[in-house]
Amino acid sequence: MPLKLYLRNGVWNYRGTIGPAERRSRLRGSCKTSDKDIAARQIAEIETNYWKGHFDGPGAILTFRRAAQLYRAAGKSERFLTRIEEHFKETLVKDITAGAIRQMAIDLYPKCTGASRNRQGIGPAQAVINFAAESELCSPIRVRRFKVDAKVKEPVTLEWLRAFSPHAGPAVEALAWFMFLTGARIGEALAVGWEDVSLNAGTVLIRQSKVSSERVSHLPTPLIAMLSNIPRINDRPVFVYRHPDDTVRAWFGAIKRAKIKRLTPHCCRHGFATGLLRRGVDVMTVAYLGGWKTPAQVLKTYGHALKDITLTDRLVDAPVTHDTKRIAEALLK
């Protein structure tokens, strides 16, 4: 039977079946109104959308809000998604163009750099639509990123950390060393709970926010000692703080007292990659250990770590023989 209205506790509800005989769907729900005319318009819209989806395919009725709900339900990262969802709301996904996504990033982040607009606007919106496309609910979309000015990222060093440590509390000190020795992002580090840490095995489970996966990282002995010194406070995470903004005062306060260069927590991750590359660890291994999606990302971001013109000295580090000495002398004439 078609959808029918009925009154329950002063609120109009609907129930009934809809669809072709071979594939009927039973629906019921609340119109959340005591006005019968408004309720009637609601069930008419429900029936219209159903039949439109039946004849034209699911893409005809898929809204961005619904696509975002499906994305969240699959356990995907919600980071930066709320503002995008509020921007597009009930806009049909089929009507959202690459240009509309770029403009959304500009509207939401007018004062941000191209890199921030890419990360906080274009990336999440494109991920939601392409996830729906994988379920054959719409067509995939490609969006041209904003131009990003490549900047050399200054890394945290062992010397910097050793100067920082005496002026930081146990949690912040351990947080800095944790990011430097595991390559964790600040958000990933703050999400670590005591249940994720095995001090006996020297390992930690890190939930990787950007790639929506997990990795197990090694805890060097000095870091295990620092973690052991952090007081366990009820249901608080390992590093006490829950959000990066909460660490700002303690982090930069320690830097000020230590009278060292003002580096952000993310510079610890830069130090992880740069330090390993400079010590001869291959880029594929660095990407694996630090949770980068591809080695290409590591090369693009941290290739500058190897830009040292004196590295060619390594080609002649081997003991000089009679023949090589003669060749060198001939080249210098």
N, C-alpha and C positions, 0 to 999 in steps of 0.2 A: 504494500500500500504506500501511497505517496506520504510525504512528511505532513504530520498533523500537529496542530497546537493544542496544548492542554494546560490548564492553570493548576499550579501547585504552590501552596503557601503564599499566594498573592503574586507569584512570578510565573511568566509564561515559559513553558518548555516545549520541546518538539521531539517527535519520534516517528519512525516509519522506515521504509526501505526505498532505495533509489538505484537506478541502473538498469541495464538490459536484463532480460529474463535469465540468460545463462550466467550472469555475473552480477547479481544484486548485492548491494551493501546495506546493512542495517545501521541506521544512525539514530542517536538520541543525544540530547543535551539541553542546556539552559540558554534562553535568550537574554537572561539577566535584565529583564524589564517587565514592568507591570502594564505597559502600553501595548495593546493587542496589535495596533497598526504597525508599530515599530517591529514587533516580533514577526509579523507576517512578512514584512520586507526582508527581515533577516533570513527566514527560511527560503524565501524566493531566491535570495543571493546565494545561499548554500547550494540549492538545486542547480542554479545557472552555472556556478563554478564547477560543480561535479560534471555536468554534461559537456561543458567546454573542455574540461580535462580529458573526458572520455573520447571526444571526437578529434581534438587537436593535439592530444598528448599532454603529459604532465607539465611540460615547459610552458604551456599556455596559462597555467595558474600558479606556478611556483614563484613565491615572493622571496625577496632577499631575507626577510625576517625568518621565514620558514627554512630557507637554506642554511641560515646561521644556526637555527635550532638543531637541525640534522647534524651539522658540523660539530656542535658541542656534544651532542648525544653520543657521537663516535669517540669521544675522549680527546678530541683535538684541542690545541692550545687556544684559550680564550683571550690571550693577551692582545690588547688594542682593539678587540672586536666590538665592544659595547658601543663606542662612539660611532663606528661605521654603521652598525645596525640601526642606530637612532637616525643616522643621516639618510639611509635608503628606505628604512621602514618597510612599507608594503609595496614598494616598487617591484614590478615583475622582473625577474632575473633576465628574461629575454630582451628587456628594454634597457638594460644597463650596458653601456658601451665602454670600451677602453678609455675613451675621452672622458666619460662621466666619472670613472674611477680616478683618473688623474686629477680632475677638478675637485672631487671629494677630498683628496689628499691635501690639495691647496687650501680648500675651505676649512678643514679641520686643523691644519697646521700651517697657518699663514706665515709664521716667523721662523719656521724650522728649515733646516738644510734639506737638500735633495735626498741625502742618505736617510734622514729621519722620515721624510714623506714616503720613501720606498718601504722602509721597515714597518712603520706604524699605520700606513694607509693602504698603499697598493698591495703589498704582500698579503696581509690578512684577507682583504676583499677578494683578491684573485684566488686565494686558497679555498675560500668558502664556495665560490662558484665552480671551481674545477673539481672540488670534492663532490658536489652535486652532479657534475658531468660524468664522473666515474660511475655513478649510480644510474646513468642514462636519464636524468631528470631534466637536463638542459645541455646546451652546447658549451664546450670549454672556451676560455677566453685568454688572450695574451695581451699584456699591457706593457707598453714601453716605459721603462724606469726613468726617473729624473737623473740628470747628470750629477755625478758625484766627484768632487775634487779629491784626488788621492792625497792623503796627508800621512807623513811618517808618524806612526804612533809611538810615543815614548814609553818604553817598558820599565816596569819595576825591576830592580836588580837586587842581588843578595845584599849589597852594601846598603841600599836604601832600606830594605826590610830590617836589617840589623840596627839601623839608627832609629827606625820607627818603633820597634818592639818595646823598648824600655818605657815608652811614653803612652802606651796603649793598655787598656784593660785586658784581662785574659781572653774574653770573647772576641774583641776586635783584633787583637794580636793574632789569635788562631785563625780568624777569618782571612786576614791578609795572607798568611802563610798557606792556608788551605787553597785559596784561589791561585797563588803562585805555583804551588806544587802539584795541583790537579788540573789547572786550566779551567776551572769552573767559572761561569759567569756569576755576577753578584746575586741575581735572582735565584739561580740554581743552588748556590751555596746556602742562601738563607732558607731554602726549602728543605734542607737536609734535617731529618729528625734522628734522634738517637737510635731508633729502630733500623736506620739505614747504615749505621756505622758498626763495624766489627773491629774493635781495637786489638783483639787477639789475632785475627787474620790479617790485620793491617789493610783493610779495604773499606770502601764506601760506595754506596749506590747513589749515583747522581742522575736526577731526572732532567733531561736536556730540553729546555723550553723551546728553543728555536727549531729543533728537528723532531720534536714530539716523540722522543725515544729515551732509552736509559743506557747508562754505561757504568761499569764497575771500575773505579780508580784505585790505584795503590796509594797507601799512606806511608810516607817515609817515617823512620823512627822519631826524628825531632817533632814531626807534626803529631804523632800519636801522643807524645808527652804533653804537648800543648792542649790537645783535646781532653786529656785526662784531668787537666787543671781547671777546666770550665765547670762551674757549679751547675748541676742539673736542677732546673726550676720548673716544677710541675709539668705542664704539657707544652712548655716552650720548646722551640727547635734548638738544635745544637748551638747555633751562634746567637741565641736569645732574640735577636731582632727578627721581625717578620717581613719588613719591606725595606728596599734600598734607601728610601727617604729617611727612615728611622736611624740609619747609621751615620748620616752626614755629620752631625755635631761631634760624635765621638771620633770619627775618622779624621776629620780635618783639625780637630782639637789636638790629636796626637801629633799630627804633622807640624802644627804650629809650635808645640812644645819641643819637638825634636829639631826644629829649625832646618828642615829639609825641603826639597822641591815638592810643590803641591801637585801630587799625582792622584788620579781618581782610582777607586777600587778596580775598575775594568783594566787599568794598566797592569794589574797583577796577571791577568790572562795574557796580555801582550808579552809580559816577562816570561811566562811559561813557554810560549811559542818561540820567542826570540832566543831564549836561553838554550832550548833544545836544538834549534837550528845551528846556532853558533858552536855547539858541542858536537856537531856532525851527525845528528840524528836525521834520517831521511824524512822528506816532507810527508810521505804517505803515513809513516808511523806517527809523526806529530799530529796529523789530522785525526788519526784513530784515537790517540791518547787524549786529545783535547776536545773531541766531539764535534769537529768540523765536518760538514756534510761531504766535502770533496777536498782533495789535496790542492786543487786549483784555488780554493778560497784562501788557503794558508799562503800559497805563493803570492797571490794578489795583494794580501794584506801585510805579509811579513817578509816578502822578498828583500826589502831594504836591509834586513838584518845581516845579509851576506854581502852588502855593497862595501867592501873593504878592498881597495886596490892593492894593499900589501899581501893579500892572500896568495898572490902568484909566487911569493917566496917559497911556498910549500912545494912548488915544483922542483926546487933545487935543494930541498932539505936533506936529500940523501947524501952520503959521503961522496966527496969529489974524487974521481979516479983520474989517472993520467990522461985518458982520452977526453973525458968531459972537461978537464982543466984546459986542455989544448983547444977544444972547440970554443970554450968560453972566451979564451984569450983572443982567438981569431975573430969572434963576433964583436969584441970590444975595439978592435983596430979600426 
